Amino acid sequence: MTTFETWHFSRDLGAFLARAEAFLHSCPTLHTVLLTVTNRLRQAGPVMPGPGAPLFGTLTQDGRTLAASIHTQQHGLVVSPMSESAAEALAARLVDEGESPHGFSGDRESVEAIVKAWRHHTGDVVLQHRRERLYSLGTLTTPASMPAGRARLADRTDRSLLMRWAQEYATAIGEPDGRDFGVWVDARLAYGGVTLWQNGEGEPAAMAGSSPLIAGQVRIAPVYTPIHLRGHGYGSAITTAVAQAALVGGADNVLLFTDLANATSNALYQRLGFRPVADFVSYRR
């Protein structure tokens, strides 16, 4: 007999991973954001339970996890791919639980179904924020002409520069104000997660972040070149360098997201050997 269970919610990361970790690792490419979020929460340590604490969701059938979700104050609701009925049930349960995500993100079909159901249950205005495409590296193709300079890992002496560039990047993509970029920089520096392209004059010209190696893969994000330094190939150079370092470091797969509204970056990454996997979307209330 098939046993279909409703969404199970918990604020206990350990309990969530007991249910969902094997599921997340079963398709790490499509679950890349959920994997990095759970890794970050695990590294941060225990969170006091109660309103505002992360809420973890799993949907199971016959004891097998079919879908997962995480709601945090920073990321809003992040979801795995799921059926339309599962998405509708998730939205309804979140409303019943009194959860109020400021945003919804994941693969396009799942998120659009959740947003439709959320609007139905709440009447909230929920607007599309960004359309993205997830890419996976095939064969890395080094640009025929690399700019002068070299890649180097960022360190504590670069902290103020990284904070400024991270804020500029967030503003450029429309992320909300109020984020503590010092926390972001410190977390990345702790594991060597930011690389700079140093130009021929020895000055930083671009940066690229990268996730830790999780489930055999590394995701590059963000890639940023200040406006006055664009057009010299620094973005291609830093992406190539970080991808090469990930492969040398043991990654089986290198991922990145691009904004579908930016034709230039989509073309650039494809020239470097990245291939489309799936379209993702984010909505905001």
C-alpha positions in Angstrom: 0.0 0.0 0.0 1.2 3.5 -0.8 1.4 5.8 2.2 1.4 9.5 1.4 2.4 11.7 4.2 1.9 15.5 4.5 4.7 17.9 4.8 6.7 17.4 8.0 8.2 20.6 9.6 11.0 20.9 12.1 13.3 23.6 13.4 15.9 20.9 14.2 18.6 20.8 11.5 19.8 17.4 12.7 16.3 15.9 12.4 15.9 17.5 8.9 19.2 16.1 7.7 18.3 12.6 9.0 15.2 12.8 6.7 16.6 14.7 3.8 20.4 14.5 3.5 20.4 11.4 1.3 17.7 13.0 -0.9 19.7 16.2 -1.3 22.8 14.2 -2.2 20.9 12.1 -4.7 20.7 15.0 -7.1 23.2 17.6 -5.8 23.2 19.8 -8.9 19.5 20.7 -8.6 19.8 20.8 -4.8 22.9 23.0 -4.8 21.4 25.9 -2.9 19.7 23.7 -0.3 23.1 21.9 0.2 25.0 25.1 0.7 22.3 26.6 3.0 22.3 23.5 5.3 26.1 23.4 5.3 26.2 27.1 6.4 23.7 26.5 9.1 25.6 23.4 10.3 28.8 25.4 10.5 27.1 28.3 12.4 26.0 25.9 15.1 22.7 25.5 17.0 20.0 28.2 16.7 17.5 28.9 19.5 14.1 27.4 18.5 11.1 29.7 18.1 9.7 32.2 15.7 12.4 33.4 13.2 14.5 30.2 13.5 15.0 28.2 10.3 12.0 26.0 9.4 12.9 22.8 7.6 10.3 20.8 5.5 10.3 17.3 4.0 7.6 15.5 2.1 7.8 11.7 2.1 6.0 8.8 0.5 6.4 5.2 1.8 9.3 6.5 3.9 11.1 8.0 0.9 11.8 11.8 0.8 10.3 13.3 -2.3 10.9 17.0 -1.7 12.5 19.5 0.8 12.3 23.1 1.7 14.1 25.5 4.0 12.7 28.8 5.3 15.2 31.3 6.8 15.1 35.0 7.5 18.0 35.6 5.1 17.0 33.4 2.1 13.2 33.3 2.4 11.8 29.9 1.3 14.2 27.8 -0.8 12.8 24.6 -2.3 13.8 21.5 -4.2 12.0 20.5 -7.4 8.6 19.0 -6.6 5.2 18.2 -8.1 2.5 20.9 -8.5 0.4 19.2 -5.8 3.3 19.1 -3.4 4.0 22.8 -4.0 0.4 23.7 -3.4 0.3 21.6 -0.2 3.6 23.3 1.0 2.1 26.8 0.5 -1.0 25.8 2.4 0.9 24.3 5.3 3.2 27.4 5.6 0.1 29.6 5.9 -1.4 27.3 8.5 1.9 27.4 10.5 2.0 31.2 10.4 5.2 31.3 8.4 5.6 34.4 6.3 8.5 34.1 3.8 9.7 37.4 2.3 10.7 35.5 -0.8 10.4 32.2 -2.7 13.2 30.6 -4.8 14.0 27.4 -6.6 13.4 25.8 -9.9 10.9 27.7 -12.0 8.0 25.2 -12.1 8.0 24.5 -8.4 8.2 28.1 -7.3 5.6 29.3 -9.7 3.2 26.7 -8.3 4.0 27.7 -4.7 3.5 31.4 -5.5 0.2 30.7 -7.2 -1.1 28.8 -4.2 0.3 31.4 -1.8 -1.6 34.2 -3.6 -4.7 32.1 -3.4 -4.5 31.4 0.3 -3.3 34.9 1.4 -4.2 37.4 -1.3 -0.6 38.8 -1.0 1.1 40.6 -3.8 4.0 38.4 -4.8 6.2 39.7 -7.7 8.9 38.0 -9.7 12.3 39.3 -8.7 14.8 37.5 -10.9 15.0 34.7 -13.5 18.2 32.7 -13.4 19.7 29.7 -15.3 21.8 27.1 -13.5 24.9 26.1 -15.5 27.2 23.1 -15.0 30.8 23.0 -16.3 31.5 20.6 -19.1 35.0 21.0 -20.5 36.7 24.2 -19.2 37.8 26.4 -22.2 40.4 28.9 -21.2 39.9 32.3 -23.0 42.2 32.7 -26.0 43.4 36.0 -24.7 43.8 36.4 -20.9 44.3 39.8 -19.4 47.6 40.7 -17.7 47.7 39.7 -14.0 47.0 36.6 -11.9 44.5 35.1 -9.5 45.1 35.0 -5.8 43.1 34.0 -2.8 41.8 37.0 -0.9 42.9 37.4 2.7 42.2 39.6 5.8 44.0 42.6 4.2 41.3 42.6 1.5 38.4 42.7 3.9 37.3 46.3 3.4 37.5 46.0 -0.4 35.5 42.7 -0.4 32.8 44.3 1.8 32.5 47.2 -0.5 32.4 45.0 -3.7 29.9 42.6 -2.1 27.6 45.6 -1.3 28.0 47.0 -4.8 27.1 43.5 -6.3 24.1 43.2 -4.0 22.9 46.6 -5.0 23.4 45.8 -8.7 21.2 42.7 -8.5 18.5 44.3 -6.3 19.2 42.5 -3.1 17.6 44.1 0.0 19.6 46.6 2.2 20.6 45.8 5.7 22.8 42.7 5.1 26.0 42.5 7.2 28.6 42.1 4.5 31.3 41.8 7.1 29.8 38.5 8.2 29.6 37.3 4.6 33.3 38.2 4.0 34.5 36.7 7.2 32.7 33.4 6.5 34.2 33.2 3.0 37.7 34.1 4.1 37.6 31.4 6.8 37.7 28.7 4.1 39.4 30.5 1.2 36.1 31.2 -0.5 37.0 34.5 -2.4 39.5 34.8 -5.2 40.7 38.1 -6.6 42.1 38.8 -10.1 45.1 41.1 -9.6 45.8 43.1 -12.8 49.2 43.9 -14.4 49.6 46.8 -12.0 49.1 44.6 -9.0 45.7 46.0 -8.1 42.5 43.9 -7.5 40.3 44.1 -10.6 37.6 41.5 -10.1 36.4 38.9 -7.5 34.7 35.6 -7.5 33.3 33.7 -4.6 33.0 30.0 -4.3 31.2 27.6 -2.1 32.9 24.9 -0.1 33.2 21.5 -1.8 29.8 19.8 -1.0 28.6 16.6 -2.5 31.4 16.7 -5.0 30.6 20.1 -6.4 31.6 23.8 -6.0 29.3 26.7 -7.0 30.9 29.9 -8.1 29.1 33.0 -6.8 29.3 36.0 -6.9 31.4 37.1 -9.9 31.9 40.9 -9.8 34.0 43.4 -11.7 33.6 47.1 -10.8 32.0 49.1 -13.5 35.1 51.2 -14.3 37.2 48.0 -14.8 34.8 46.1 -17.1 35.6 45.2 -20.7 39.1 43.9 -20.0 38.3 40.2 -19.6 38.7 40.2 -15.9 35.4 38.4 -15.3 36.4 35.6 -17.7 39.8 35.3 -16.2 38.6 35.1 -12.5 35.9 32.6 -13.4 38.4 30.4 -15.3 40.8 30.6 -12.4 38.2 29.6 -9.7 36.8 26.8 -11.9 40.4 25.4 -12.4 41.1 25.6 -8.7 37.8 23.8 -7.9 38.7 21.0 -10.2 42.2 20.7 -8.9 40.7 20.7 -5.4 38.7 17.6 -6.1 35.4 18.9 -7.5 33.6 16.6 -9.9 31.3 19.4 -10.9 31.5 23.2 -11.0 28.2 25.2 -11.0 27.1 28.8 -11.4 23.9 30.8 -11.8 23.4 33.6 -14.3 20.7 36.2 -14.6 18.7 35.4 -17.7 18.3 39.2 -18.3 22.0 39.5 -18.8 22.8 38.1 -22.2 26.5 39.0 -22.0 27.2 36.9 -18.9 25.2 33.9 -20.3 27.2 34.0 -23.5 30.5 34.4 -21.6 30.0 31.4 -19.4 29.0 29.2 -22.3 32.2 30.2 -24.1 34.1 29.0 -21.0 32.4 25.6 -21.2 29.4 25.9 -18.9 26.2 24.2 -20.1 22.6 24.9 -19.1 20.9 22.6 -16.5 17.6 24.2 -15.5 15.9 27.6 -15.0 15.4 29.0 -11.6 13.3 31.9 -10.4 12.8 34.0 -7.3 9.7 35.9 -6.2 9.3 38.6 -3.4 6.4 39.7 -1.3 
